[in-house]
Amino acid sequence: MNFLIDTNIFDELIADELFPDIFLDAGRIFNFYSTPIQEKEIEQLQDERKKKLIQSITRTVIPALDLPERFYHGDAKHLNDYQIAWTAYVNKKIAALITNDKNLITWCKDNDLGIVWTYQQFITWYLNESGTPKGI
């Protein structure tokens, strides 16, 4: 399966005790995708160790798509998040957007923009797909 991951999920990944297993399974059981929006946020991290860990996660960067006018209501604060969600929705290779951003989850549901998982939902799926609860 292919997942577009929101920036907040990178933090969850590197802090998870399953990170070594997830790291090794990326590209085998699933694929992660991001956009230049997330990559710019990662590049701006001040914590060099955290930045290097996140940059080590295998993923494919795809272009962020412009948000159609009908979804944008002058909410500049969340525009990048909405672009990420729109990109996940339009790109048919992406099975789900993974985010813990409650505002973004609500916005996606309100606009019927595809499947959105929390990090916990991804981990549940991962443990089922990988066959055993590795790293625990």
C-alpha positions as CSV (number, residue, x, y, z in Angstrom):
1,M,0.0,0.0,0.0
2,N,1.0,3.6,-0.6
3,F,0.7,6.2,2.1
4,L,1.2,10.0,2.0
5,I,2.4,11.0,5.4
6,D,1.9,14.3,7.1
7,T,4.9,15.9,8.7
8,N,3.7,15.1,12.2
9,I,3.8,11.4,11.4
10,F,7.6,11.5,10.9
11,D,7.9,12.5,14.6
12,E,5.7,9.6,15.6
13,L,7.7,7.2,13.4
14,I,11.2,8.0,14.8
15,A,9.9,7.9,18.4
16,D,8.1,4.6,18.0
17,E,9.8,1.4,19.3
18,L,8.8,-0.2,16.0
19,F,10.8,2.3,14.0
20,P,13.6,-0.1,13.1
21,D,11.1,-2.6,11.8
22,I,9.1,0.0,10.0
23,F,12.3,1.4,8.5
24,L,13.3,-2.0,7.1
25,D,9.8,-2.7,5.8
26,A,9.4,0.6,3.9
27,G,9.4,-0.2,0.2
28,R,8.6,-3.9,0.9
29,I,5.2,-4.0,2.6
30,F,4.3,-0.4,2.0
31,N,5.6,2.8,0.4
32,F,5.7,6.3,1.9
33,Y,5.1,9.4,-0.1
34,S,5.6,13.1,0.8
35,T,5.4,16.4,-1.0
36,P,7.8,19.3,-1.2
37,I,5.7,20.9,1.6
38,Q,6.8,18.2,4.1
39,E,10.3,18.1,2.8
40,K,10.7,21.9,3.4
41,E,9.4,21.5,6.9
42,I,11.9,18.7,7.6
43,E,14.7,20.7,6.2
44,Q,13.9,23.6,8.6
45,L,14.2,21.4,11.7
46,Q,16.8,22.7,14.1
47,D,17.4,19.3,15.8
48,E,20.0,17.8,13.5
49,R,19.7,14.2,14.9
50,K,15.9,14.3,14.4
51,K,16.3,15.8,10.9
52,K,18.8,13.0,9.9
53,L,16.5,10.3,11.3
54,I,13.5,11.6,9.4
55,Q,15.6,12.1,6.2
56,S,16.6,8.5,6.4
57,I,13.0,7.2,6.0
58,T,12.5,5.8,2.5
59,R,9.9,7.8,0.7
60,T,9.0,9.2,-2.7
61,V,8.5,12.9,-3.1
62,I,5.6,13.8,-5.4
63,P,4.5,17.3,-6.4
64,A,1.9,19.0,-4.2
65,L,-1.2,19.9,-6.2
66,D,-2.9,23.2,-6.1
67,L,-6.0,23.3,-4.0
68,P,-9.1,24.0,-6.0
69,E,-10.8,27.3,-5.1
70,R,-13.9,25.6,-3.8
71,F,-11.9,24.2,-0.9
72,Y,-10.0,27.3,0.0
73,H,-11.9,29.8,2.1
74,G,-9.1,32.2,2.9
75,D,-7.7,29.9,5.6
76,A,-4.0,30.5,4.9
77,K,-3.0,29.0,8.2
78,H,-4.0,25.5,7.0
79,L,-3.4,25.9,3.3
80,N,-0.3,23.6,3.2
81,D,-2.2,20.9,5.1
82,Y,-5.1,21.1,2.8
83,Q,-2.7,20.9,-0.3
84,I,-1.2,17.7,1.2
85,A,-4.6,16.2,1.7
86,W,-5.8,17.2,-1.8
87,T,-2.6,15.7,-3.3
88,A,-3.3,12.4,-1.5
89,Y,-6.9,12.4,-2.6
90,V,-6.2,13.1,-6.3
91,N,-3.2,10.8,-6.6
92,K,-4.8,7.4,-7.2
93,K,-1.6,5.5,-6.1
94,I,-2.1,6.8,-2.6
95,A,-4.3,4.5,-0.5
96,A,-4.5,6.9,2.5
97,L,-3.2,10.1,4.1
98,I,-1.7,9.4,7.5
99,T,-2.0,12.3,9.9
100,N,-2.7,13.0,13.6
101,D,-3.8,16.6,12.8
102,K,-7.4,16.6,14.1
103,N,-8.2,19.7,12.1
104,L,-7.0,18.1,8.9
105,I,-8.8,14.9,9.6
106,T,-12.1,16.8,10.1
107,W,-11.5,18.9,7.0
108,C,-10.9,15.8,4.9
109,K,-14.1,14.1,6.3
110,D,-16.2,17.3,5.8
111,N,-15.0,17.5,2.2
112,D,-15.2,13.7,1.5
113,L,-11.5,13.6,0.5
114,G,-10.7,9.9,0.7
115,I,-9.2,7.8,3.4
116,V,-7.4,9.4,6.3
117,W,-5.7,7.3,9.0
118,T,-4.2,8.3,12.3
119,Y,-0.7,7.0,13.2
120,Q,-2.4,4.4,15.4
121,Q,-4.5,3.1,12.6
122,F,-1.3,2.8,10.4
123,I,0.5,0.9,13.2
124,T,-2.5,-1.5,13.6
125,W,-2.5,-2.1,9.9
126,Y,1.3,-2.5,9.9
127,L,1.3,-5.1,12.7
128,N,-1.4,-7.1,10.8
129,E,0.5,-6.9,7.5
130,S,4.0,-7.7,8.9
131,G,2.6,-10.8,10.5
132,T,4.1,-10.4,14.0
133,P,4.3,-7.6,16.5
134,K,8.0,-7.0,15.9
135,G,10.1,-4.9,18.2
136,I,7.8,-5.4,21.2
